[in-house]
């Protein structure tokens, strides 16, 4: 069943299963999802479920509704899209992730990718298909994301400035990663997505 996870500044506030045809979002108490914040309109937006597809529609809100950083009036959502309303991030998940490419066994680790959140390559996604994926700039800062049987770990490879995971520097031991973690390397922020 499709669902959304609502967070603010990286802290998850609530998870909502989209089981109804219409799920309203807004500041007023009669909405299905109440977000009590002055940046949110009384009736801000609505999530509409048709079959297995979900679309978001802005209800002429004061501050607008954004999907992956772009202002929208109405848009069909794709798995892992991020809706932004005020300072709130609403990540959309549809329990039907895309099937992995031929020859990739995704049963143990699922599908994983990193999405660039800052800098010139914002929005770029890199699928983590190999056992080890290196990121960064050689000579400046390099980190490695390694696929293990129980998930993914992040390790520092080279560079004076260490890669950070959720603002914590990665030491000599690799750090386990979970969905939604933020990696920062050489001034670029990336989000780790795993489903």
N, C-alpha and C positions, 0 to 999 in steps of 0.2 A: 504494500500500500504506500502511495506517495506520502511524504512527510516534509515538514520544514523544521529547521532548528534555528531558534532566534537567539542571537548573542549581541552583546555590546562590549566593545573594546576587548574582544577575545574571551569574555566570560559568558558561558551559555546560560540563558535565562529560562527558556522553556523549549520543549519539543512538542510539535502538534502534528497528529496524524490527519491527513486530508481525506476524511471519509464521507464528507457531505459534498453536494453539488456546488454550494457556495460557502466559502469561509471568509468572513469579513474581518478586516484589520483596522483598528482605529483607537482613538483615545476614549471614546464614550463607552460606558460600562456594558451596553447591550451588544457590542461586537463579539464575535466568536473568539478573536484574539485581541485582548485589551492591552495596548501599550500606552501607559500613563506617562506621557512626555509632551511638553508644549510644542515640540517640533512636529508632532504627529497630529494630523487633522482628526476631527471627531469621527468622520467616516473616511478613512484614508484610501484604502484599496481593498480589492476582493480577489481571492483565489478561486478559480472556477475549475471544477473537475468534470471532464467529459471522457467517459471510458477510462483509459489509463493516462490520459493527457491532462496536464494542468496548465492554465494560463493565469497571468496576473493582469488585473485592470486597475489603473489609477482612477479614483473617483473624484477627479478635479481637486485634488488635495492642494494645500497652500505651498508645500515644499517639494512636491513631486515624488515619484517612485522611480528608482533606478534598478536596472538589471545589468550586472557586470560592469557598472560604471557609466552606463548609458541611460539617459532619461527615456522612459517609455510611457505610453498611454495604455497599450494592451500588448502583451507578448506571451507566446507559448514558451513554457519553461523547459529547459533541458536538464538532465541529471547534473547536479553539483553547481547549477547557476546560483549566483549570490544576488539577492534582492536587497537594496539599501533604502531604508525609510528613516530619515533623520540620521541619528548616529547608530541606528540598529542595523545589524546584518542578519538577513534571513536566508539561510542556505537551504536550497531545495534538493531533496533526495527522492529518486524514484527507485524502488526496490528492484528494478530490472536493469542492472548495469549492462553496458554493451558487452557482447561476448568477446573474449580475448582473441588475438590473432592465432592462426594455426600454430600448433607446436608449443604454445605457452601454457603451462599448467598454472592456472590461477586459483586452484582450489585451496592451497595453503596460505597464500598471501593476498588474494584478491587483486583488484586492479588499482594501480597507484600512479600518481603523477605529481609533478610540481608545477605550480602556476606562478609566474612572475607578477609581483604586486607593485613594484616601483621601478623607476629608471626608464630607459628608452624602449625596453622590450615588454612593457606592461601587457598582461593578458596572454603572453606566450606560454604554451604548455609543453612540458617534456614528459612523455610517458616513461615510467621506470620499468622497462622490459628486461634489461640486462641484469646479471647478478650484481655488478657494480657499475654505478653511474657516477662519473665525476662532474662536479660543477665548479664554476669560478674561473679565474684568470691565472694561468701559470705564471709564476714569478711574483704574483701579488697575493692571492689567496685561493686555495683549492680545498674542496671538501669532497668526500665520497659518501654516496648513499648505497648501502649494501642490502640486498634482499636476503633475508634469513628465513628458516622454516617457519618462525612464529611472527614474522613482520619485517620491518625495515629499521636500520640503524644509520645514524649520521656520524661520520668521523672526520676529524681535522687531518688534512694531508700536508699542506705547506702554507707558509705565509706567516708574517709576524702577528697580524691581527687574526684572532681565532674566529671561526664560524660560530654563530650563536643559534640556539634552539630556544624559542620563546624567551629571548633576551638573556639566556644563560650560556656563557661560553662553553664550548665542547672541549673537554680536557683530553687526556691521553687515551681514555677509554671511550669507545663509541657510545652514543646515547640512543636509546630506543625512541622511535617516533610514532605518533598517533595522528589520526585524521584531524586536520585543522591546525596542526602545528605550524609556527612561522619560523622560517630559516632566514638568517641575515648573513650575507657574505659579501665582503668588499662593497658595502653600502647598498646592496640590492636585497630587497625583501622578497621571499618566495613562500607560498603556502603549500604544505604537503597535504595531498588529498588521497585517501585510501578507503576504498569501499569494496 
